[in-house]
Amino acid sequence: MIRSRLTSKSQTTIPQAVRATLGLQPGDEIGYIVENGQVILTRVLATAEQDDPFATFGEWNSVADQQAYAGL
């Protein structure tokens, strides 16, 4: 079993062996799945929509907008 300690601020360092296994790099997003009193730690893979800083502006995603800004 690989272990790490929780700090007074409820933070922990993900051990190197776990980072290597999951291919984690600084800035990566981590997901937690809670099942039957256990937690599964997983690397969250970014989707193209998550990488798009304007994806949250759905009101600017009409056909007219796509045509107007297609050349930019």
BELVENNOR-V568084 format. One record per residue. N is the residue number from 1. RES is the residue in one small letter. SS is DSSP state (helix for helix, strand for strand, loop for the rest). PSI is psi as a letter, one per 20 degrees, with the letter a starting at -180 (* if undefined). Layout:
N	RES	SS	PSI
N	RES	SS	PSI
//
This chain:
1	m	loop	p
2	i	loop	p
3	r	loop	q
4	s	loop	r
5	r	loop	q
6	l	loop	p
7	t	loop	r
8	s	loop	i
9	k	loop	j
10	s	loop	k
11	q	loop	q
12	t	loop	r
13	t	loop	p
14	i	loop	p
15	p	loop	q
16	q	helix	g
17	a	helix	h
18	v	helix	g
19	r	helix	g
20	a	helix	g
21	t	helix	g
22	l	helix	i
23	g	loop	k
24	l	loop	p
25	q	loop	q
26	p	loop	p
27	g	loop	i
28	d	loop	q
29	e	strand	q
30	i	strand	p
31	g	strand	q
32	y	strand	p
33	i	strand	p
34	v	strand	p
35	e	strand	p
36	n	loop	l
37	g	loop	j
38	q	strand	q
39	v	strand	p
40	i	strand	p
41	l	strand	p
42	t	strand	q
43	r	strand	p
44	v	strand	p
45	l	loop	p
46	a	loop	q
47	t	loop	r
48	a	helix	h
49	e	helix	h
50	q	helix	h
51	d	helix	i
52	d	loop	o
53	p	loop	i
54	f	loop	j
55	a	loop	h
56	t	loop	i
57	f	loop	m
58	g	helix	h
59	e	helix	i
60	w	helix	k
61	n	loop	l
62	s	loop	r
63	v	helix	g
64	a	helix	g
65	d	helix	g
66	q	helix	g
67	q	helix	g
68	a	helix	h
69	y	loop	j
70	a	loop	h
71	g	loop	i
72	l	loop	*
//
